[in-house]
Amino acid sequence: MFHITIRKNYDELSREAFKIMKDTLNGDHTPVLGLATGSSPVGLYQCMIQDHKDNGTSYKDILTFNLDEYIGLPRDHKESYWTFMHENLFNHIDIPSDNIHIPLGCGEDPAADCIAYENELARHTIDIQVLGIGSDGHIAFAEPGCSFDSVTHVIDLTDQTRSDNARFFDDDIDQVPKQAVTMGLASIMRARKIIMIATGANKADAVKGMIEGNQTTDCPASILQNHPEVYVFLDVDAAGKLRLEGANA
Ligand code: F6R
């Protein structure tokens, strides 16, 4: 079930998304957070940092699991998702490093690392999972064609994803890794609640496919139609192709 919020302004959208996150942070037990990288959740992470500074919200006992990591980039590479998460969130809150889980993309045996990650994930239930969506409909790096039953695995990135992400690699697609480790769609669906953030006209088709399209692995995000509690935060451009019924605009 989708709860859709549409705002013109990204900061406002991020503050709305943070309200859902804050409910979970203030809940009756210490939560497990599922986190995403990319542009979409940066404003939400800024709200979390501000709240930590202003209100002392503590992450000392919170566990986090990230969705994905490029294969082949060392952790200290400036575009690794390990670096992204530390720069955009972890370095600014009081989370202990042992509580942070990010798939390993630079190990000697990625397949074994995927199994280890999924096994660790299976020991916990993610209370709230943050997601963005790719212009090709991917969530995490579960690209079109990825099975709805998938768990953490190695995936070949589509040309579209590599082209979209070239902006982080000097606009040079050749620098963008060709593979990633990603949580699977079944792994993601186990989360109790989901926050999905999407902005920009280049996401409008994917957002329409996710919410109003047929459920198909051609649009991996359409699996979320089966999830009981998905909070979708869209700017006007990303919502541009929706019929908009029931949206909180
Ligand atoms: C990143 C991830 C991806 C991104 C998606 C959108 O951890 O899982 O699915 O959320 O590619 O990226 P942005 O937000 O940069 O448009």
Residues whose N, C-alpha, C, O or C-beta is under 5 A from the ligand:
A	BS01	F6R	A36 T37 G38 S39 S40 L67 D68 L131 G132 I133 G134 H138 I139 A140 F141
